[in-house]
Amino acid sequence: MTTLTFNHFAAFQGGDSFFFADLTRSQEDVTDVYAEWHPRLFVNQLLGQNEPLLGVIKNYGPAFEANLGNDFYAYLAGFGVDFALPGPYVLGCNVFY
């Protein structure tokens, strides 16, 4: 099986967006495509709040996700937070319905 993956991450004023797509080809010459798009809006940045909320939450706001594949799809909405950590560390949590 051969898989080609394309990833893209972009941060913008008030949020971020992550996208990836996998193109898979099996030994039986069956081609499959699967993709996810995950945009988020940061309410605190849109309101101009630069200090971490309660000292630990760097960003918070609505999060969305679209998952698409051969004979499969899922559209999700929820809430996400990024935690304020020192240095190069990153920790976030998104909860979807």
Sequence and secondary structure as in RCSB ss.txt:
>XXXX:A:sequence
MTTLTFNHFAAFQGGDSFFFADLTRSQEDVTDVYAEWHPRLFVNQLLGQNEPLLGVIKNYGPAFEANLGNDFYAY
LAGFGVDFALPGPYVLGCNVFY
>XXXX:A:secstr
 EEEEEEEEEEETTEEEEEEEEEEE TT  EEEEEEEEEEE HHHHTT  S BTTTEEEEEEEEEEEEETTEEEE
EEEEEEEE  STT   EEEEE 
